[in-house]
């Protein structure tokens, strides 16, 4: 059986044959995995990345998940959680240099923002999110991890709005574009807001044969006369047959 455990909630594979009628079996899973609810996430859709969820047993879809020493509160019926991106969230946090100004363009509940704030010495992280539900939990997770309290100032700056517009208010040393659908449409405002020598982390879903060409070509096209140095191309996970979720780390002078 394929499953993911997020906090006190067990997520079964969307193709699992188990239903609400399998009560005895589901109750055994509650006990075995020490969870409060068992659900199926049928799909994640739209710009807001909203889940379609079926609760098989239990009466809560809200939980607190711990990862890499960070705490994330979320409601799985309202916001997404990509457990397979765990290593990437940690990798980015470790790349951030002391004193950097970082912009997280698709911040969600703080997937990248919170680890950067907890594990690095970034000066400020501007976290932009368009989904009001995700933004609500972003605010809660900033408090839960006591980030701004410890800093004594607004070290994580949460912003509710369209990142294509809001990013233009900042000049950043590092910009994270952790969204995989139509992300290239946001490259121009991102690159325009990146300081000389700044680092872009650009996510995309791409056919395997185009991994080393299409994402880089898109970055170079938007960068124009600015020099683009590809530092790394990381395969995060299989998105669908023959298609990978990748991230390009690029320095733009």
N, C-alpha and C positions, 0 to 999 in steps of 0.2 A: 504493500500500500504506500502510495506517495503522499507525503504530507509536509507541512511547514508549521512549526510552532512559533507563534508570535506572542510573547508575554504569556498570558494565561488562556490563549485561544489556539486551537488546533485547526489548521486549514487543510482540508482534504483536496486532492486533485479534482479539478472540475469534471473530469470524466469518471470519477469514482461511482460505482453502481449503488453505493450506500444512500439510503433515504431516511426520512424521519421515522419511518416504520421500523427501522432496524434499531429499536430503542435499547435492547439488551446489549447489543454489540457496541453502540455508541457510549453507553454508560461504562462499559469496560474500558473504552479508550479514555474517557474522562479520568478514570482512576489511574490507568497506566501512565498517562502523560501529565498528570497533575494539572489539568486545565479546567476552566469554568464553562467553556462553550466549544462547540465544534461547528465549523461552517464550510461552505463551498463558495469560492469567488468565481463566478461564472465568466465575468469579463471586466475589463477596465476600458472606459471609452471617453472620447471627447477631449477638448482642450483642458477641461477641469480634472481629467484623469479620475473619473468617478467610478467606483466599483458597483457591480451588480452582485449582490450577496444573498445566499440562502443559509439561514440558520437551521442546522439539523437538530441540535440539542443545546440547552443552556438559555440564559436570559440576558446575556450581555455581549456586546460587540466592542466594548471599550476596554482597553488594557494598557499596561505599561511594559514596554519591551526594553531589555538591557542589551547593549551591543558595544563592544570596544570601550567599556567603562562609561558609556553615555546612556542616558535614559530618554526614552521616547514614549510619550503618551499619544494614543491614537484610537480612533473608532474605525474599525475595519469596514463598517457599512457605509462610511462617508469618505475615507481617504485610502490611498493605496500604500502598500508596503512591499518593496522588492527585496526579499531576503537574499537573493542571489548576488546583490551588489555590495555585500558586506565588505569584501576585500578592497573594492574600489573606493568605498567611503574612507577606509582606513589609509589607503595609499595616498589619497589626495591630502588628507590631514597631515601626513608626515612630510609632504612636499612643501608645505607652506613655510616660508621663512619668517623670522622674527620681524615684526613691524610692518608686515604687508597689509595693504587694503585689498580685501577680497570682495567680489560680487558673486552671489549665487543667484543665477537668473531664474531658475525654476525650483525655488527653495522647498516647496512642499511643507512638510512638518518639521523640516530641518535636517533632512537626510545627510547632506554634506555640511551644512552650517554648524550643527551642534558638534560633530567630531572635530571640526576645525577649531571651534571656540574652546573646546575642552582640552584638546591634545596639542595645539600649537600656540605660538605667541603672536598671532596675527593682531595687528592694531585694531582693525575693525572689519566686520563682516556685514555687508549689506545684503539682506536676504529678501528677495522679491518673489511674491506668490500671488497668483490671481484668484485661486479658489478660496472663498471665505471660510470653508470648513477646515482646509489645510492650514490657512493662516491662523485660525483660532488655536490649533494645536501647536503651531510654531511658537506662538506667544506662550502657551503653557509649558513647552519644552525649554524655552529660554529660562523660565522661572524654575522649572523642575531641576535643571542642572546648575542653577544659581550663577549663571554666567555674568550678567550685568551687575549683580550684587557684589560678586567677588572683584570685578574690575573697578567698580565705583563710577562707571560712566556707561553710556550706551554702546558697548562693544559690539553687540549684535544689534543691528538696526533693522527691525522687521518692517516690510513695506507691502501693503496690499494694493496690487495693481498689475497691469500688463507690463511684463519685463521689457518688451520692445520699446516702451515709452519711458519707464522708470530708470532704466540703465543709463539713459542719456544724462542723468543728473550726477553721475559719478565718474571719477577717473580711478581706475583700478590697476593694481599690480598683477592681479590674477582674476580671471573670470571663469566660472564653472557653468557649463551649459548641459546640465544633466537630464535632458529631455530627449527622447529618441524619435519622435514623429514630427516631421517638418521642421526640425531644429535649424536647418540651413536658412530658413526664412528669417531667422533672428541673428544671423552672422554679422550683418552690416552694423546694427546698433552696438553689438558686442565689441567688435573690432574697433569701432570709432571711440569707444569708451576705455580702451586698453592703453595704458601708458607705453611709451617707447621701451622695448625690452620686456614687456609684460607677457604673461603666460596665459594661453587659452586652453581650456579643457573642453573639447567639442565632442559631444556624443551623437551617434547616428546608428541607424540600423542599415546594414549594407550587405549585398550579396558577397559571398566569400571571395570570388574572383576579382572584386572591385575594392577590397579593403585597403589596399596600398595606393589606390589612385583616386577614386571619386571623392572621399572626404577631404583629402589634401587639396585636390583641384578646386573644390568649393571654397576652401579657406583662402587659397592664393588668389582666386578670382576677386573675392570681396576685398582682400587686403590691398590689391592694386600695386602701387609702387613700394609699399612697405615690404621689407624683407621678411619672409616666413622661414623659420627653421623648425623642422619637425623633430621633436625630441623623443617621441615615443608613440607607438600605436598599440593600444592594449585591447585584446579580446576579452570582453567581460563575460558574455554567456551567449549561447545559441538563442536566437530570437524565434526562429522558425526554420524548417528544413532548408539548408543552404544559405541562411541569412544569419549574420552575427550582429549583436549589440557591441559596438566598439567605441573607444574614446581616443581622440588624437590630442596629444599634448604638443602644442606649438608655441614657439617664442616668436613674437612679432615686434620687429624693430621699427 
